Amino acid sequence: MYCGVAGLPEGMGKLKSQRDLKREYKERRKPAGVFQIKNVANGKVLLGSSLNLEGPLNSHKFMLSIGRHRNEALQKEWNEFGPDRFVFEILEVVKVSDDPNFNLEDELTLLEQIWLEKLQPFGEHGYNTDEKIRQA
């Protein structure tokens, strides 16, 4: 069987494009930035940051859903209020620059300081226990 694409057997063109898509996905720049998990019932937040935002957000959702989140206060209120009372939001993504002096980690550190100052996610305002919010 042949398809009309340069005489290749059926499916070969599709396999190549799937392989290309996987390669492009792996090579793409992952967004770095600051996120929050917000309890809309009481306004409390867990502030976090990462050089790859996708990983921690998915991890937090999963750990909360199975009742095993390391932040006991957040897990307790997740269980009490229910998942529909929490939102997961990316607050700001690091704007990457072509400047040779640009340092992604330094830029993320600056964003962390700005958002910690702005939200003060401690005590009655949040679930953070210290100012170290960066996650792998």
Secondary structure, 3 states (H helix, E strand, C coil): CECCCCCCECCHHHHHHHHHHHHHHHHCCCCCEEEEEEECCCCCEEEEEECCCHHHHHHHHHHHHCCCCCCHHHHHHHHHHCHHHEEEEEEEECCCCCCCCCCHHHHHHHHHHHHHHHHCCEHHHECECCCCCEEC
